[in-house]
């Protein structure tokens, strides 16, 4: 299982939020303020960090921080 802290760190780099503000229930758009460009940048960072592919068609699945955690855990081979 991937660490929420690592995902939060990556999200903090692509949002205006401090890492302490990022919790599993936060919305990427509503709470963290990601727009379509910063969401795409974050997705690319997830791909690089976790060595996965996130197709553009899956971006709509990533609504909350927990969605990101679940998606990455589902798509990484451990």
Buried (B, 14 or more C-beta within 10 A) or exposed (E): EBEBEBBBBBBBEBBEBEEEBBEBEBEBBEBBEBEEEBBBBBBEBBBEBBEBEBEEEEBEEBEBBBBBBBBBEEBEEE
